[in-house]
Every structure is written in structure tokens, then in C-alpha cells.
Amino acid sequence: MAVGMLDLSRQGHHCGSQVSRCPNVDRHKHSQGKNLLEDYFIPNSVYSNVDFRWPYRMQPHLFNKVMHDVCNYDAYFVQKCDAAGVLGLPLEQKLTTIIRMLAYGASADHVDEIARMRKSTTLECLVRFCDAIETLYTRDYLRKPTPRDLQRLLQKAKAQGFPGMIGRIDCMHWQWKNCQTTWQGDYRNRKVQKSIILEAVAGFDTWV
């Protein structure tokens, strides 16, 4: 996310089409969007719901919920025609691009084959999406535990023989595919992969 915002700040103001500038690239964005819809988002799609989970890191029903919530929150994501009457990209294509960037730590350049959008547009989508997620879900998913939550966790732990415990400490290795060369020695794990150790305290149902 930080890298995306930095890239966006370097883009500067949009200059638009000018005589002295290079012609716009035909990215075949609509054909790519059609292929994406046929792969994942239509009845009898190429890939099943099980296959969907791996590239998107979530179930289809969760993706659809987030998609509709974000679309209702920010009209920027609604598919509409531009000044020339050309229909814009489908919402599924925009969100697929953003989810891949966030799930895999990829840059806008790395997802260009999916997005088929200008880099500045991709980064603007990323920033708007993160703003929407923070606004829509902070109250429910990024809040402090309530007394009711704590009581439920204490009862669950007591039933399992651990009275007074509200959660567990665990850690995981998050593989850092795009780790900078100068940092690779510091972030190399025992499998000679670049990774970051993430520590977290979570309840039994991972809600807290």
C-alpha cells in the first residue's frame, strides 16, 4: 500500500492527450475483462469456487459482498461510459487487480496484464479501495474487543481447561517475493526464502 501511494505521488498531474506525446496504447482492456468474467464470475465459469480462493485469497461470496459494498460507497467504481461513450471496465476487473496487489504485495506494473489500465488509474483504484474498506469495516472488524467478546472468549477457554486465557500467540512467515536485493540477507529464512515473521494474538474463532 505504501509503495502504491508513493508511486501515485510520483505520477504528478495528468497531462492528457497532446500532439507531442506518444499515442495512447490500445490495451485491449475490454477483451481482458470479458475473459476474466468467463474465468471466474459467470455461471459455469472456467474455474470453480475452490479454484477462486487461491488467486483471490477469499471465497467468492466474500468477494461479491466486498464488491457490492465498495460500489455502493464510492461511485468511482461503478461501470459507466466515458466522454467518448466507451463503456468502462467492469467492477470485477478493477477489484481483481487491487486484490492481487494487496494479497501478493505486487506493484501496479506486475498486475498490468490483468488491469489493462494506466498505472495512475490502477494506483488511484488502490487508494480509493483502501479508503472504502477502512470506512466500511473499521467499526466491526478493526475495533477493540467488547466486554461481551471477552466474556465469550473466557468461557470458551475455561471449557477447554485454560481459565483466564482470552487468546493465543502465534506467528507465521509471510513470503516476501519482492524483497529488495539489499535486504535479502536480513530477511532470509531457513528455507532460503525471503520472508517476514508476523506475530499475532487471536481468539479461538480468530474474530479477536
ZIBELKA-V821738 format. One record per residue. N is the residue number from 0. SS is DSSP state (alpha for helix, beta for strand, coil for the rest). Layout:
<<N;SS> <N;SS>>
//
This chain:
<<0;coil> <1;alpha> <2;alpha> <3;alpha> <4;alpha> <5;alpha> <6;alpha> <7;alpha> <8;alpha> <9;alpha> <10;alpha> <11;coil> <12;coil> <13;coil> <14;coil> <15;coil> <16;coil> <17;coil> <18;coil> <19;coil> <20;coil> <21;coil> <22;coil> <23;coil> <24;coil> <25;coil> <26;coil> <27;coil> <28;alpha> <29;alpha> <30;alpha> <31;alpha> <32;alpha> <33;alpha> <34;alpha> <35;alpha> <36;alpha> <37;alpha> <38;alpha> <39;alpha> <40;alpha> <41;coil> <42;coil> <43;coil> <44;coil> <45;coil> <46;coil> <47;coil> <48;alpha> <49;alpha> <50;alpha> <51;alpha> <52;alpha> <53;alpha> <54;alpha> <55;alpha> <56;coil> <57;coil> <58;coil> <59;alpha> <60;alpha> <61;alpha> <62;alpha> <63;alpha> <64;alpha> <65;alpha> <66;alpha> <67;alpha> <68;alpha> <69;alpha> <70;alpha> <71;alpha> <72;alpha> <73;coil> <74;alpha> <75;alpha> <76;alpha> <77;coil> <78;coil> <79;coil> <80;beta> <81;coil> <82;coil> <83;coil> <84;coil> <85;coil> <86;beta> <87;coil> <88;coil> <89;coil> <90;alpha> <91;alpha> <92;alpha> <93;alpha> <94;alpha> <95;alpha> <96;alpha> <97;alpha> <98;alpha> <99;alpha> <100;alpha> <101;alpha> <102;alpha> <103;alpha> <104;coil> <105;coil> <106;coil> <107;coil> <108;coil> <109;coil> <110;coil> <111;alpha> <112;alpha> <113;alpha> <114;alpha> <115;coil> <116;coil> <117;coil> <118;alpha> <119;alpha> <120;alpha> <121;alpha> <122;alpha> <123;alpha> <124;alpha> <125;alpha> <126;alpha> <127;alpha> <128;alpha> <129;alpha> <130;alpha> <131;alpha> <132;alpha> <133;alpha> <134;alpha> <135;alpha> <136;alpha> <137;alpha> <138;alpha> <139;alpha> <140;alpha> <141;coil> <142;coil> <143;coil> <144;coil> <145;coil> <146;alpha> <147;alpha> <148;alpha> <149;alpha> <150;alpha> <151;alpha> <152;alpha> <153;alpha> <154;alpha> <155;alpha> <156;alpha> <157;alpha> <158;alpha> <159;coil> <160;coil> <161;coil> <162;coil> <163;coil> <164;coil> <165;coil> <166;coil> <167;beta> <168;beta> <169;beta> <170;beta> <171;beta> <172;beta> <173;beta> <174;beta> <175;coil> <176;coil> <177;coil> <178;coil> <179;coil> <180;alpha> <181;alpha> <182;alpha> <183;coil> <184;coil> <185;coil> <186;coil> <187;beta> <188;coil> <189;coil> <190;coil> <191;coil> <192;coil> <193;beta> <194;beta> <195;beta> <196;beta> <197;beta> <198;beta> <199;beta> <200;beta> <201;beta> <202;coil> <203;coil> <204;coil> <205;coil> <206;coil> <207;coil>>
//
